[in-house]
Amino acid sequence: MMRMQPTRPLLHVVGLRKRYGERDVLAGVDFSVEAGECVALTGESGVGKSTLLNCIAGLDSASAGEVWLGGEPMLRLPEPQQARLRRERLGFVFQAFHVLPHLSVADNVALPLMLLGRSEPARVMAMLDAVGLADRAGSWPAELSGGQLQRVAIARALVHRPPLLLADEPTGNLDPETATRILDVLWQQVRQEGAALLLVTHSRTAAARADRRWILGAEGIRAATDGAPHAD
Ligand SMILES: Nc1ncnc2c1ncn2[C@@H]1O[C@H](COP(=O)(O)OP(=O)(O)OP(=O)(O)O)[C@@H](O)[C@H]1O
């Protein structure tokens, strides 16, 4: 008889803990995100949302716990294997975009593909087009506004079609119209490509589009109720 495989969440975080000195910023966080769903995460400033994303992405080291990504226990793997899986499976939109100043806009967007040994100029242009920057491919980051840099960062996070997207306030620097356009691009990745999106946001509009809404507090993650505070 054929045995059905239980479906595994794309991202499964178990008992994730982060201490800075004597202080627990994350005191055992547990949650899962399925492929094809968007989860919005909110919470007071300083509660640890960026720390949580950074620990999932391996930019910060967790003090305890495990991050299962596509069934792989990331924190238990040797560093080179962790790095390879992250390059393949993760797209990260940082709060401070981290666009590299010595690369053109197009080369910044192409970076994740390059690190995977792929050259897909048409895909790079399609992503630049999707974020409204097709005419800035040859520009230098110093010639762009903050909102434009944010859009470069979003195109770069999506270009290699990662199954997991982590976005830290991706619409924070954008006017409402551009913010809507950027959310459309992120959602397209979720709905059409089946990616999972973990979106840290204070924006009520952005959170309203998510499949699930969570709040990170000192006691861990809980579901947001309709009256949960949001700024826009
Ligand atoms: N390298 C560090 N050393 C010590 N404490 C740190 C470090 N990085 C972050 N923290 C502390 O960890 C806590 C969580 O910070 P984090 O940036 O994750 O919060 P956040 O919820 O993302 O806040 P915001 O909404 O303002 O971006 C803060 O109190 C911060 O001061």
The ligand as an SDF file (V2000), in Angstrom:
LIG
                    3D

 31 33  0  0  0  0  0  0  0  0999 V2000
   23.6040   43.4360   17.9810 N   0  0  0  0  0  0  0  0  0  0  0  0
   22.7930   43.6910   19.0100 C   0  0  0  0  0  0  0  0  0  0  0  0
   23.2660   43.7280   20.2730 N   0  0  0  0  0  0  0  0  0  0  0  0
   22.4460   43.9540   21.3160 C   0  0  0  0  0  0  0  0  0  0  0  0
   21.1110   44.1570   21.2100 N   0  0  0  0  0  0  0  0  0  0  0  0
   20.5980   44.1200   19.9690 C   0  0  0  0  0  0  0  0  0  0  0  0
   21.3920   43.8880   18.8030 C   0  0  0  0  0  0  0  0  0  0  0  0
   20.5730   43.9060   17.7210 N   0  0  0  0  0  0  0  0  0  0  0  0
   19.3290   44.1490   18.1880 C   0  0  0  0  0  0  0  0  0  0  0  0
   19.3550   44.2860   19.5320 N   0  0  0  0  0  0  0  0  0  0  0  0
   18.1730   44.5390   20.3950 C   0  0  0  0  0  0  0  0  0  0  0  0
   17.2320   43.5320   20.1530 O   0  0  0  0  0  0  0  0  0  0  0  0
   15.9060   44.0690   20.2560 C   0  0  0  0  0  0  0  0  0  0  0  0
   15.1260   43.6780   19.0020 C   0  0  0  0  0  0  0  0  0  0  0  0
   15.5760   44.4590   17.8800 O   0  0  0  0  0  0  0  0  0  0  0  0
   14.8960   44.2990   16.4500 P   0  0  0  0  0  0  0  0  0  0  0  0
   15.6060   45.2200   15.5340 O   0  0  0  0  0  0  0  0  0  0  0  0
   14.8410   42.8700   16.1260 O   0  0  0  0  0  0  0  0  0  0  0  0
   13.4140   44.8340   16.7560 O   0  0  0  0  0  0  0  0  0  0  0  0
   12.2130   45.0960   15.7470 P   0  0  0  0  0  0  0  0  0  0  0  0
   10.9970   44.4660   16.3530 O   0  0  0  0  0  0  0  0  0  0  0  0
   12.5760   44.6790   14.3780 O   0  0  0  0  0  0  0  0  0  0  0  0
   12.0960   46.6920   15.8080 O   0  0  0  0  0  0  0  0  0  0  0  0
   11.6060   47.7690   14.7020 P   0  0  0  0  0  0  0  0  0  0  0  0
   10.1200   47.5610   14.4850 O   0  0  0  0  0  0  0  0  0  0  0  0
   11.8810   49.0910   15.3800 O   0  0  0  0  0  0  0  0  0  0  0  0
   12.4290   47.5720   13.4650 O   0  0  0  0  0  0  0  0  0  0  0  0
   16.0490   45.5740   20.4470 C   0  0  0  0  0  0  0  0  0  0  0  0
   15.8420   45.8570   21.8080 O   0  0  0  0  0  0  0  0  0  0  0  0
   17.4780   45.8510   20.0620 C   0  0  0  0  0  0  0  0  0  0  0  0
   18.0090   46.9070   20.7970 O   0  0  0  0  0  0  0  0  0  0  0  0
  1  2  1  0
  2  3  1  0
  2  7  2  0
  3  4  2  0
  4  5  1  0
  5  6  2  0
  6  7  1  0
  6 10  1  0
  7  8  1  0
  8  9  2  0
  9 10  1  0
 10 11  1  0
 11 12  1  0
 11 30  1  0
 12 13  1  0
 13 14  1  0
 13 28  1  0
 14 15  1  0
 15 16  1  0
 16 17  2  0
 16 18  1  0
 16 19  1  0
 19 20  1  0
 20 21  2  0
 20 22  1  0
 20 23  1  0
 23 24  1  0
 24 25  2  0
 24 26  1  0
 24 27  1  0
 28 29  1  0
 28 30  1  0
 30 31  1  0
M  END
$$$$
